[in-house]
Amino acid sequence: MPSSAPARTRASDLLRAARCEPVTRTPVWFMRQAGRSLPEYRALRAGTAMLQACTRPELVTEITMQPVRRHGVDAAILFSDIVVPLAAVGLDLEVVAGVGPVVARPVRTRADLDRVPELTGEHVPYITEAVRLLVAELGDTPLIGFAGAPFTLASYLVEGGPSRSHVRTKALMHGDPGLWHALCDRLAQVSGEFLRVQVQAGARVVQLFDSWVGALSRSDYARFVQPHSARTLAAVAGLGVPRIHFGVGTGELLALMGAAGAEVVGVDYRVSLTDASERIGPGHAVQGNLDPALLFAPWEVLREAVVDIVEEGRHVPGHIFNLGHGVPPDVDPDVLTRVTELVHDVSAR
């Protein structure tokens, strides 16, 4: 960490694990820990649209803090959405409950590209304010900032919303590579600057989410995606914060994702931590990778799975415990608290 890093977070086990340094216990946080699984979140969000909620710093601060208070996790992650920067630069979209981001006018031609301007900090002052409020309240607990990776953002823009097949996205990628690369280059600037804004305001870690990139082959990822993810991660390369790169169904892409520039590679539940670490190569920590479905299993079954992952994590250069995907909306929050306590207890022995 640079000398300007706050002393209170310099000793954080999460930051140390991300740098492959010794830890006192395995750090743990959960993707989607802030949100719909918590009754206090649902009460607070009632009547407020998702994108509107993300622009209210006091509300963002409270929602982000809720799982830290309840579960005792080792990091907070900013409550936001990967399409927030796209909305901030003027794209007409909304996050529809039960569906996801829906884009009014998809981006499919060169003329459409003009509707995706570059992002500056002036577009997202509410993010800067929310991060500053959170850093002041979190004390020793580091804040994770995040952004959507260019491929995943592009898939929403091209498809017009979530897609299982990504047919239009792949058709554009192969049918007009010039337009594809121009779009992803623009999105790399947007996501990279969004990460920079959060780090400059005080975030101590960042995560780049490439939620849908597992839909691609290794060769397509290397040709059409990796350069743009690398540019995004490079935007914060000199700021002294660990970078986490995560995608779903990316077992065949892990080495390329690590090579894109992240210190930590997120692993979903389909690949073991040791296999993932071998694929990624030396010098990288891994994050993961409990199957979220096991949160609904009997405690003894869940306990055994958690302990196995913690033990497996002892054999990789660095390990941050997490789920292999996001927290399901209907999980019992008390189970997450018990998992957090178990990880801390078992790893500290």
N, C-alpha and C positions, 0 to 999 in steps of 0.2 A: 504494500500500500504506500502511496506517497506520503511525505511528511505532513501534508495538510489534512490527511484523513483524521476524523475525530478520534481521539484516544479511546473514547467509551466503546467504539465498535471495533477497534483494532484487535482486541482479544476474542472477538466473537468466534465460537466454534464453527458457525456456518461459513464465515469468511476464511477461516483456517482450512476447513475441509475443501473449500473451493480451490484453495491454493496448494492442495495436497500436503498440508502441514499437519502435525499431530494435534489431536483434539482431546478434550476431557471426556466428551461423550458425543455420540452421533447426533448431529443437528437434524431437526425435522421441521418441515412445513408442508402444507398441502395445496396443490393447485386447486383453485376455486374454493379456498378455505373461507374467503369473505363472500358471503352471498346467501343464496337461496336455501341452503341446508339449515340456516340458523333462524329460529323464530323471531329473535330480536331484529334480524335483518328484514324479514318480511313485514314486520310491524312498521319499521322505519321507512321502508320503500313504498308502502301502500299509497297508491294514487300518484306516484311520481314515475314518469317514463325513464327507461334505462339511460338514454343519452342525456336527458335532462339531469338525472342524478349525478352523472359523471362530471358535470360542470359546476357542481356546488361544493366548494372546498370543505366546508364544515361537515356536510353529509358524507363526503368521501372519507374524511378523517375518521368519523365515528364508525362507518361500515368497515373500514380497513382495520380498526382497532378491535372490533368485536371478537374475532377468532383468537387474537393474541391474548386478550383477557380470559377468554373461556377455555382455550386449549393449552396455553402455555407454550406455544410453538416458538421456534428459534428465529423466525423472521416474519415480518408483515409483507404482504404484497399489495401494491396500490390497487384500490378498487377502481376499475376502469373497464374499458372494452377495446379490443384491437381495432375497431373501426372508428374510435373517437378521433384520431388525427385526420381520417378521411372526411368525417363530418365537419371538422374544424376548418378544412381548406375549402369547404363549400359544396361537397358532393351531397346529393339528395338521397339520403338513406335513413332507415330507422331499424332499430332492433325490435323485432316482433317476438313477443313472448311465445315460447314453445316452438319457434321457427328459427330465429337467429337474424343476422343482418340481411335486410332486403334493400336492394338498390333500385331506385325508380328508373334510372336510365343507365343500362349497362354500358360498359366501355368495350367496344368491339371494332372500332375504326380509328384511323389516325386522327380524324377530326375529334373523336371522343377524348383522345389523349390530352387535348388542350383544356379539358375540364378538370385535370388533375394537376394543380399548381404545386410548387414546392412549399414545404412547411417551414415556418419560422416560429420562434418562441412567442412572438406576438399573437399567433393564432390560438395558443393554449395557455393563457395566463392563469387560468383556474388550476391547471396541473401544477404549475410552479408553486402556487399558493398552497395547494393541498399537500404537496410533498414537504414544504417547509413546516406546515402545521404538524405533520406526522413525525418528522424528524425530531421536533421539539418535544413531542409527547412520548416517543418510543424509548428514549433513553438508550440503554445498552442493546436494544433489539434492532438489527439492521432492517432497512426498508428495501424491498425488491421492486425496481421499476420494470416495466415490460413494454413490448411492442409486438405487433404481428409481423411475421416475415413477408417479404415481397410476394412469394408464390401464393400463400394463403390469402393475402389481401387481393391479389390479382384474380384469384379464383372467384372471390365474392363479386368483384367488379365485373368480370366477364360473364359469369353465370347469371348474375342478377340476384343471387342469394345462395344459400347452402346447396350443395350438390353431392350426390353419392357417386356419380360416375365421372364428373368433371369433363364431360364430352366437349363442350364449347371451349373450355380452357385448353385442353390438349389439342383441339383442332386449330386454335389460334396459334399456339406454341409452335406447332409444326408447319402450319399453313402460311404464317406470316412471321417468321422469326424476328425480322427487323422490328415490327410493331411490338412483339412480345418483349424483346429486350429493352425497347424504349419505355414501355409501361413499367417493367420491373425496375429499371434504373430510376425512374421517377419515384416509385414506391420505396426503393431503398433509401432515397434521400429523405422521404417523409418519415419512415420508420427510424432511420438513424438519427435524425434530428429530434424525434420524439423521445428516443432514449437519452440523447444528450441533455435535453431540457430537464428530464427527471434526475439525472446524475448531477448536473450543475446545481440543482435545488437541494440535493442532499441524499438521494438514493445511493446505497452502498453496493448494490448488486443489480444486475439486469438480466432478464430472461427474454429471449426471442422465441415466440411461439410460431411454429410452422405446422399448424394443426392438421392440414390435409396433404402434406407433401408425401406421405406414405403411399399415395395413389400413383406415384411415379416409379419408373425403373431407375436403376442406378445410372445408366448412361444418360437418360433424360435429365436426371437431377444434376449430374456433372455439367451438362451442356447448357441447360436452361435455367437452373436455379442457384447452384452454388456460388457463382460470381456475385449475384445480387445479395445473397445472404451474407457473404463475406464483406461486401461494401457496407451493409447495415451494421454489422458487428464492429467494423473498423471505425465507425463514427465515434465510438467510445473507447477505442483501443488505448489512447493515451491518457485516460482519466483515472486509471488505477483501480477500476472496479472489476470484480470477476464477472464473466459473461457466461450465461447458461443458454444452451440451444436445445429446444425440445420439439419433437414431432411425434405423431401417432403412427404406428405401423412402419417404423423406419429401421427395422433390423438390418436391412441390406444397405442402408445409407449412413450408418453410424460413423464410419471412418471419414466419409466425405463431410459430414456435418461437423465433426471435430476439426477437420482441416480448414473449415470455413472461418475459424478464428475463436471459437469459444473455449474457455478453460474448463467448463463443465458441460457434459452432454447428458441430457435427460433421456432415460431409458423407459420405454413403456413395459407393460407386464408380459410381453410376448418373448422377451429375451432376458436371460439371467444377467446379473451384474458382472459376473466374471467373464462370461462370453462377450458381453458388450465391451468391457474394458479391453479385452484382447483385440477386438475388432477396431476400436478407436485408436489404440496405441498408447505408449507411455506418455506421462506428463499431463494427462487429463483426469479430472475427477468425474465421477458419475453421480447421477441423481435418480432416485426411484426406489423400488418399482413395484409396490404392492398392487395387486389387482383390486380395483375399487369394489368389485362384486363381493370380495371376501369380507367387506365391512358389514355384510348382511348375514354372514355365517355365524354359527355358535362361537362363543368367545374362545374356547379352547382351540378350535380350528384356526381362527384368526390369530390368536396368540402364537401358535406354532409357525405360521407363515411370516409374521413380523419378526420373530426371533431368527428364523432362517435367513431373512434378508439382512438383518443387522450383522449376523455372523459372516455372511457372504461379503458384506461391505468391508469387513476387516482385511480382506485379501485384495483390495483394489487401492490405487494410489490415494484416493479421497472419496468419501461417500457422504451424500446428503440424502437422508430418508425422505421419501415422498411417495405418492401414489403413482401408478403407471399411467394415469390419466386424471381427470378432474374429479372432485368430490361429487357424488350423485346428489341430486336435489332432495331425495327422500331418505337420506341416511340419518340415523340417530346421532346428533352431535356429541352425545356422551361417549359414543364409541370412538370418535376421533380423539377425544380427551384421553381416553384409556390407552389408545395406541401411542399417543405422544408420550405419556408417562412410561409406558412399557419400553419404548425405544430408548428413552433416557436412562431408565433403570438398568436394562440389560447391557447397554453399551458402556456404562460407567463402571461396571464390575471388572 
